[in-house]
């Protein structure tokens, strides 16, 4: 399962209200090789599901990932942090053994 925290849900709803994305958009997350810790998170808004997608609905938000990425993301929670020192969207991943200082890459 993938989870969506209240902070991320509120930000996604705010983005929808501005018209940047429509109601048919969902959150697509994936993991790719890269970054200083070896694996990097990617997030985008998408409208088309793919054959190997794993689809989850949590907290009123649809979140989708491919099967390979799900192996790294199982039980991860999408959060949002704003303000002067905020990170934007970020992932609270219980599977990560370490992450870089910027929080954009991790390793298992």
Beta strands, then each sheet from edge to edge (+ up, - down):
strand 1: 3-4
strand 2: 26-33
strand 3: 39-46
strand 4: 53-58
strand 5: 61-66
strand 6: 77-81
strand 7: 88-92
strand 8: 98-99
strand 9: 105-107
sheet 1: 1+ 6+ 7-
sheet 2: 4+ 5- 2- 3+ 9- 8+
end
